[in-house]
Structures are given as structure tokens and as C-alpha cells.
Amino acid sequence: MSKSDSGKWFNESRFGMFIHWGAYSVAARCEWVMNRELIGKEEYTQKYVDNWHAEKYDPSAWAELARESGMGYMVLTTRHHDGFALWDSKVNKWNAARLGPKRDLVAPYVDAARKAGLKVGLYYSPASWTHPDYPGPFCRDWPNDKEWKSEAARKRFVEYYRSELRELMTGYGKIDYLWFDGCIPGDLEGKETLKMVKKLQPGMLVNDRLGKPFDVQCSEQAIKPAEPGQNWEACLTLNGSWGYHAGDTRWKGPVDVVDMLLTCAQSAGNLLLNIGPKADGTVPEKSVKILREAGKWIVRHRECISNSERHPFSWGCTARPITAKGNRVYLHFINDPCGSFCWAEVKNKVLSAKLFNTGTPIDFRQNGGRLIIDKIPHPLQDSPATTIVLELDGKPEALTGQTTFWIPE
Ligand code: GLC
């Protein structure tokens, strides 16, 4: 399978669901609680693992929500930095099949995603705060690579995390995406590991957090397009937390979701948007509401998002973001142009302009570099954005070249 074939689904999807779920969901203060509150393994087990029952765990409901939101894939935290495995691991006895939920949580997830026609992603963090060879469970952020107890300890740790990965790569059928997190401490012999996982799962994509070679470049809590030709993805939270946080009410709205997705899509990148299910397995109501609302729009506008291509147009005052594919340009109006719109960006001849949703042609004229559309329904008829699709006489070309965007400090 060629590289481009294996990545095809990724660009088709553009939108995926990140799921942070673990024993930390019982604590309800996000996934770093062990480290930030100096909680030892025993105390963590008693307080959180033993009280984690996942009694309403129904991954088909997650998959359904992903589909309703217009997503094409899901990525579940199979093991986060706390070191607690969500699957029936033979090499890590501190796992969900033996303790807490008392069942393998990964298998039904993979099944549910596949049944819903979604691509299957597994998040895996090599870091493990509870492994005896891990150098810095309670250090601020990450230990550095000089902090291994010994070379033998490092070697053992490498062997250990690889053996976990081997289980994940061989026990659950086809995996489409392996999402590595926190590759620190360094010197995890990532190159060899990547070779191993690719051999076990040919065609699977991997992100960039275990080093090179990778398929997907990631940015976290920020949208940072990669160089042209490189698949990329921005991962963001729906409130301010990855793992469930009962007190975090700083929610983004449906309009932010649509805006973030289009901002990724306009540079040919993906949005991996997070939910943090509660300990029982249900998704916080607020997340469901926001995703469903955004999803209604996204599902109707898949054409403007799926396989979107980079385009040469710069930012505008009103139509923003703008996506493109082939000879088509999609102007997304989140801000209301209040009836009339001028775009001094396009060099091509515009062959037609239509309201995307209804297909109704809309009057336009081109005049010395300006495209003017002045009968846009006001107020806008669609929410969170109203889209106008332009058919150009060729691949999009911009009137002006890229210049440096200078922001004073
Ligand atoms: C950061 C956090 C981690 C989270 C990840 C998602 O690396 O440390 O908890 O899972 O972001 O990208």
C-alpha cells in the first residue's frame, strides 16, 4: 500500500473525536490529577481505580455521536500517563480487566467504531508515572532524558512499553491510527518502535510524538498548519480539559467548533476534537449538545470540508474561513456581511456563485480584481455559517502574493 493510499481516509475525514477516559475520570479533575496532587499508586487505586465501574459504558453511543457530528474517526486513550491500561494486558497487570471496570474496554470501543464505519484510532502514552523504571512520576511536566536510574532501567522500560504496544497492535484487528503522546523521557528508541508497529499494522498512520518517521504532524490546543504535502492535525478540547473535569465550564460553542474545523480544513488539515466522558462512560451533556448542534451543519457541509485543499487566498474581513477543492471555493460567512460582500482576492474568472445549501444562484460581478456579491440574504439564513460556493475557471489563484504578517510585540 502506498503512503498516499494509507492516508486517504485521513483527508477525507478532516474531523475526528479524541476521547480521554480513564480512572482519572473518577477524580473528575482532569487526567493529570495523579501527578499534580502527588497521589501514589496505592492511593490512586483505592480512590479512583476501585471506584471506576464504567457502568454505562456504551462506545456505540460515542460512535453515534461522532457520526452525528460529521466525524470520520475516533482516538481513545488506551493508556494515559498514569499507566493504567484500559485493555486486558498480560504485561501490565494494573489494568481495567482485572480492576475497576473489570473488563477490557478497548475491544468494545474498536468494535463500535468499526460498526459505525469510523476509522479506529488508539492513543498511547509511553510515559507511565507508576512504572518502577519511569524516572520522574511527580516531576513538573516531564523528566529529562538524563534522569533514567540506569541504562538497564531505560532498557527495561523500552522493552515494557513496546510489549504493551505489541498487545494493542495484535489483539484488536485492524488499527487505522496510532496516536502517541508525551514521548519524554527521551531515548525511547522510537525509530525501532515505529518500525515494529508499522510491521504489525501495515497502512496504519502514526503521529509525530515518538519522532520520525511519522505520517501526521500534530499541534495541541492550537491550529498550526504543517508544510504543504504533510498530513497534519490539530487537537483541541471542547472546554479547557482533556479528561473529565466536573468544574470546567469554559465551553466552546457550536460556532467555535465549525470555525476550528474550517480553519484546519482551509490548510488541508484535520481537527481532532476532544470529549472527556464521565467515569460511568457517558459523555457530559454539554459536550453532546455542542457537538450535535455543530454536527447538523458539518454533516450538511461535508463537501466543503472533505479532502479540502490548500488555497492561496489570504484572510478576509468577512468570509472567513475559506475552503477550496478543485476549481471550487467555499466562502463561509460566520460574520454576517449584512447583504453585500466584496472580495479582492481572486484572480480567476468566477463562473458561478451559489448559496451552498439551496443551490440558488446569486448575482455577482467582477470588477478590477474585486468580486462583488451584493444580494446576500440578510440576516444570514444558515447558522453557524452561511456558505457561498464559487465555481472558478481553473485552480484558485490569488491576486496578491503571501507577505509577512507582522504583529508588534
Ligand atoms: C498533553 C497532556 C495530555 C493530553 C495530551 C493531548 O500532552 O499532557 O494529558 O493527553 O496533551 O494532546
Boltz pocket constraint, residues with backbone or C-beta under 6 A from the ligand:
constraints:
  - pocket:
      binder: B
      contacts: [[A, 20], [A, 31], [A, 32], [A, 181], [A, 182], [A, 220], [A, 235], [A, 242]]
      max_distance: 6.0
